[in-house]
Amino acid sequence: MHIADVMEDKGIKRVVSIFKYSDSEPNEVFTSVLHTFILPVALWTEMFSSPLLCLFSMACGVYQGYAVLWSGDLKVRAYAVKIAFLVAVATVLNYYLEGMLHGSNMGWVLVLIFSAWNIIRVENQKHLEDLKRKYDEQTHVFIKED
């Protein structure tokens, strides 16, 4: 899709285009910071019974930061966003099972939603990169892989 096409869309169609084609890297960095620093502090102060989730969250956050800020490789980023999604699911489940998924803790549901969106966006970007790699710019035909 061309950027001009996205700008022509209105309403719901535009929202879908924005979420489908916009860059997920800022969200990946934000999720990395949340999982590395904010979630462990929140779990430590609110639910002392979650030390494994704290450690897993920090490791995941560091890995995601590496994937998006240093590596930039789409395969590495794809693994990182999937792991971040697992941390987000575990976080929401943990808060829910402890009866604490209300008020400001509902913000972790937003993190879950955006981590799911990151998976969709990075996988979409991987697919587009694969198509681009197969496309021969000079002849404008797809190259068949053997």
Secondary structure, DSSP 8 states (H G I E B T S, - for coil): --HHHHHH--HHHHHHHHHHHS--HHHHHHHHHIIIIIHHHHHHHH-TT-HHHHHHHHHHHHHHHIIIIII--HHHHHHHHHHHHHHHHHHHHHHHHTT--SGGGGHHHHHHHHHHHHHHHHHHHHHHHHHHHHEETTTTEE----
